[in-house]
Amino acid sequence: MTIGGWIGFAVIAVCLILGAIGGAVLCENIAARIIVPIVCVLATIGFLIGMLWYYGNTASGQRAMVDQQSDLGNGLNRVIRVYTANGDIIAEFEGKIDIEGNDGGYVLFDYEGKRYTYYNCFVESIAEIGG
């Protein structure tokens, strides 16, 4: 699960636990004092299971994990090829690279202590994401 996912889970879990405590204190019925905390704990466990399932079993959850892995590890092992419009290779790079995504018609990345920026080119980036 991503760091943001854990923070979101913690916030919701704290709210549910505080709700369980408040519900148990405010309820006058003995059965409700027992049932409210149990329901809140089960909801917290269900939410955790749902989030773990999302990050482990959906494409968008797995992409979020790879994005975080790239951010925290200063890139992924990649092969980057930069092509001209007619298909000629301008440059090729291989190694641990964190490439910047944008909509501005250019590609930007740092490689071996240098910053590379290519404008109006076609870029192929193949990253190793499996363990």
C-alpha positions as CSV (number, residue, x, y, z in Angstrom):
1,M,0.0,0.0,0.0
2,T,1.3,3.5,-0.7
3,I,2.2,6.0,1.9
4,G,-0.9,8.1,1.0
5,G,-3.0,4.9,1.3
6,W,-1.6,4.3,4.8
7,I,-2.3,7.9,5.9
8,G,-5.9,7.7,4.5
9,F,-6.4,4.4,6.4
10,A,-5.0,5.9,9.6
11,V,-7.4,8.9,9.4
12,I,-10.4,6.7,8.8
13,A,-9.4,4.1,11.4
14,V,-8.9,6.9,14.1
15,C,-12.4,8.3,13.2
16,L,-14.0,4.8,13.4
17,I,-12.2,4.1,16.7
18,L,-13.3,7.5,18.2
19,G,-16.8,6.8,17.0
20,A,-16.7,3.4,18.7
21,I,-15.5,5.0,22.0
22,G,-18.1,7.8,21.7
23,G,-20.9,5.4,20.8
24,A,-20.0,3.1,23.7
25,V,-20.0,6.0,26.2
26,L,-23.1,7.7,24.9
27,C,-25.3,4.6,24.6
28,E,-27.4,3.7,27.6
29,N,-28.3,0.2,26.3
30,I,-25.8,-2.5,27.3
31,A,-26.2,-4.3,24.0
32,A,-25.5,-1.1,22.0
33,R,-22.4,-0.5,24.1
34,I,-21.1,-3.8,22.9
35,I,-22.4,-3.7,19.3
36,V,-21.2,-0.2,18.3
37,P,-17.5,-0.9,19.0
38,I,-17.6,-4.3,17.4
39,V,-19.2,-2.8,14.2
40,C,-16.6,0.0,14.2
41,V,-13.7,-2.5,14.6
42,L,-15.2,-4.7,11.8
43,A,-15.6,-1.6,9.5
44,T,-11.9,-0.7,10.2
45,I,-10.8,-4.2,9.4
46,G,-13.0,-4.3,6.3
47,F,-11.6,-1.0,5.1
48,L,-8.0,-2.2,5.5
49,I,-8.7,-5.4,3.6
50,G,-10.3,-3.4,0.8
51,M,-7.4,-1.1,0.5
52,L,-4.9,-3.9,0.6
53,W,-6.9,-5.7,-2.1
54,Y,-7.1,-2.5,-4.2
55,Y,-3.3,-1.9,-4.1
56,G,-2.5,-5.6,-4.7
57,N,-5.1,-6.6,-7.3
58,T,-6.1,-3.6,-9.5
59,A,-4.0,-2.1,-12.3
60,S,-4.4,1.4,-11.0
61,G,-3.4,0.4,-7.5
62,Q,-0.3,-1.4,-8.8
63,R,0.6,1.6,-10.9
64,A,0.4,3.8,-7.8
65,M,2.8,1.4,-6.1
66,V,5.2,1.5,-9.0
67,D,5.0,5.3,-9.1
68,Q,5.8,5.4,-5.4
69,Q,8.7,2.9,-5.8
70,S,10.1,5.1,-8.6
71,D,9.7,8.3,-6.5
72,L,11.3,6.9,-3.4
73,G,14.1,5.0,-5.2
74,N,15.1,7.9,-7.6
75,G,13.8,6.0,-10.6
76,L,13.4,2.6,-12.0
77,N,15.8,0.5,-14.1
78,R,14.8,1.5,-17.7
79,V,15.8,1.5,-21.2
80,I,15.0,4.8,-22.9
81,R,15.2,5.3,-26.7
82,V,14.6,8.7,-28.3
83,Y,13.5,8.7,-31.9
84,T,13.1,11.3,-34.7
85,A,9.8,11.6,-36.5
86,N,11.1,9.3,-39.3
87,G,12.2,6.6,-36.8
88,D,15.9,7.2,-36.5
89,I,17.3,6.7,-33.0
90,I,18.8,9.9,-31.6
91,A,19.9,8.5,-28.2
92,E,19.6,5.5,-26.0
93,F,20.0,5.3,-22.3
94,E,20.0,2.3,-19.9
95,G,20.1,2.5,-16.1
96,K,18.2,3.8,-13.1
97,I,16.2,6.7,-14.5
98,D,13.3,8.7,-13.2
99,I,11.5,10.2,-16.2
100,E,9.2,13.2,-15.8
101,G,5.7,13.0,-17.3
102,N,4.2,16.1,-18.9
103,D,2.0,17.3,-21.7
104,G,4.4,19.9,-23.0
105,G,5.9,18.1,-26.0
106,Y,9.2,17.2,-24.3
107,V,10.7,14.5,-22.2
108,L,12.9,15.3,-19.2
109,F,15.0,13.0,-17.1
110,D,18.3,12.9,-15.1
111,Y,20.9,10.3,-16.0
112,E,24.4,9.8,-14.6
113,G,24.5,13.4,-13.2
114,K,23.2,15.1,-16.3
115,R,19.8,16.5,-17.1
116,Y,18.4,15.5,-20.6
117,T,15.6,17.3,-22.3
118,Y,14.3,16.2,-25.7
119,Y,11.7,18.3,-27.6
120,N,9.4,17.1,-30.3
121,C,10.7,13.5,-30.3
122,F,9.2,10.1,-29.9
123,V,10.3,8.4,-26.7
124,E,10.2,4.8,-25.8
125,S,10.7,4.0,-22.1
126,I,10.8,0.4,-20.9
127,A,11.0,0.0,-17.2
128,E,11.6,-3.1,-15.0
129,I,8.8,-3.2,-12.5
130,G,8.6,-6.8,-11.5
131,G,10.6,-8.3,-8.7
